[in-house]
Amino acid sequence: MTHWLFDDANDAPDSAPVILLAHGAGVGYDTPFMERLAWSLSVNGVSVTRFEFPYMQKRREDGRKRPPDRQPLLLEHFESMVRQCRRDIGDQRTLVVAGKSMGGRMASLLAATPGLLEQIQGVVCFGYPFHPPGKPDQWRTGHFPEVAVPMAIFQGTRDPFGKPNELADHGPLPAHVRLQWLDGGNHDLRPLKKQGLGADALIDESARRAAAFVRSLG
């Protein structure tokens, strides 16, 4: 059984654009990062619907840690969430698939699926796993040219899954993929103490930028 978490936009929640937000590989949809991100997006005028993949639902039921499901199952479940969310919100509202880390990668792969193009208008990734940490030769961007909707990535400059110098060496991303750096942020968009920022400052900044991107798609 799928459980949902909803954060309605502060303004015009019945007509606001909607982000369907997936979690990362090792944690569920209610971590402090996910809670803060969803709240901040809603403050900035975007409604957020969160869900969990099957392996995480099972972990919640029995407490046993499991690795992520295989990619086909993750994508199948994500697609079913898209179709259910679209039925719930109707045809007129903007719907964007999004995710943290692995969830963002699955969202981008889903957006490269032709059969879903009429369902979604964009993709947003928070902390995209461009490569496994310490393995910058194993890039996960081969499907980017096939993503058929606008895509935004919000990445900390200290993220071990993809840093500025590594992206510069890798070469330009497709024009429809907008990469925005958050100075000092790690994989969870936490800044360095010496920056003098609040712990959630970069999460909030990514939410402001993401909300502006999503609203532009309408």
N, C-alpha and C positions, 0 to 999 in steps of 0.2 A: 504494500500500500504506500502510495506516495504522499508525503507530508510537505506542505508548503509553508513558507514564511512570507508575509506581505508587509511592505512598507509603502504606504500610499504617499504620493506627492503632496506636499503641503498646500499647493495651489491647484485648483481644478483637478482633483484626483480622478474624476470620471472621464476626463478627456486627455489627461497627461500621457506622454509617451511612456512605454514600459520597457524595462530591462529585465530579461530573464537571466538570472545570475547563478553560475555554477561554482562550486567550491574547488579547492586544490586537492592534490593527491592524498595527503596525509591527515586532513582535518575536514570536519563537516561544515554545514552552512551557518552555524551559530557561534563561530569563534569571535574573539574581540575584533579582529580585522574585518570579518564579514559584517558584523553588527554595525561597526562604525561606518563602513563603506555604504551599506544600505541606507543608514540613517542620513548620511551626508548627501547621498544622491537624492533622497526624498526631499530634503531641505532645499535642494537646488532644482526642484520642479520635475523630477522623474520618479515614477512609481517603480518599485523593485519587487520582483517575485523570485524567491530563492527555493531551490529544490536540492535533493541529494541523489547521487547515483546509487544503484542497487547495492554495491558492496558496502557503502557507508550506512545505508539503511539497515543492513544486516548487523553491522558493528553496533549500531545504536540499540538493536533489539537484544543482542546477547553479550555485548561487551568485548567480543573477540576482535583483535586487529586483523585486518585483511589488506592485501595489496589491491590496487585498483583493478576493476574488471578489465578485460581485454578491450581494445579500442572499438571493435565492431559493436559490442554491447553498450559501451559508453555512448557511442553515437546514436545507436538505436533508441536508447532511453532519452537522450537529449532531444532527439527529433520528436518523440512522443510528447515531451514536455512542451515543445514549441507548438505543436498542433493543438494540444489541450489549452495552452495559454491563449492562442489565437482565437479559439472558439469562445473562451471566456470573455475576452476583451472586444470581440467584434472585428470587423474588417477595416475600420477607419483609423484606428490608433496606430502610431508607430511602434513597432516591436523590434528590439535589438537583442541579440544573443551576446552574452558576456560571461567572463569567468576570471577567477584568480588562478594563475599558473596553469596547471593541467586543465582546469575548467576553461580557461581562455583558449588554450590550444584546441580543445574539443569544439569550442564555439567557432573557431576559425575553420576547422576542418568541415564542420557542418555547413558553414556558409559557402563552401566549395561544392556542395551537393546541389545539382541543378533542380531537383524536385522540390526544394524548399525556398526557391527564390521569391515566390509569390507570398511567402509567409513572413519574411523578415526584411528589415531595411538596413541593417548594419551590424557590425561586430565591435565589441570593446574588450580589450584584454588588460588585466592588471598584473604586472609582473610576468610577462610572457617567457616561457622556458625555451629560449632560442636554441640552447644546447644543454646537455647535462653539465653540472658544475665540474670544472677542470677538464672538460672535453670539448673545446671549441671547434673541433673538426667534425662534430656530429650535429649538423644544423637541422633544425626542424622548421624550415621555411619553404620547402619545395612546393608546397601547395598554395603558397600565397598568390601566385599569378592567377589561380583558378577561383579565388575568392571573388564573387561577383557583386559584392556590395561594399560600400565604404567601410574601412576598418581603422580603428584607433588603438594604439598601444601606449600604455603609461608605465614607464620603466624607471626604477631607481638607478642612479649612476653607479651604485655599489653592488648591484644585483649579480651574483655569481652565475646566474643563468643567461647573462648577456650584458656586457658592459660597453660603454661608448667606443672604446678603441677596437673591441672585437667586431662591433657592428660596422665601424668604418672600414676595417680590413675586409669584411665580408662583401662589401659592395652595396650599391643602392637597393632599397626595397622598391617594390612596385608602387606606382604613383598613387594608387588608391589606398595604400597602407600608410597611415600617419603615425609616426613614432614620436612621442613626446617624453623628454627626459625630466626626471625629478631629482634635483641636485642633492646628493648625499644619501638618497634612499637605498635601503637594502631590499631584499626580495619581498618583505612585508611593508615596504615603503616607510620604514622607520628611519628618521634622520640621525646624524651623529650628534652627540651631546654638545659638542663645541659649536654647533650651528645655532644653538640657543632657541630652537623651535620646540613646540609642544610635541608630544609623542605621536599625535594624530594629525599633525599639520600637513604632511605630504599626502596622507589618505584623503584629507579634506580637499587639498588642492587637486588631486587626481579626480575626485568626484565633481568638483566645479568644472574642470575642463571636459570631463566625460559627459556631463549633463549638457553643456553647450554643444558638444558634438552631436549628441542624440537629438537635441531640439532642432539642430540645423537640417536633419534628415527629413523633417516633416514638411 
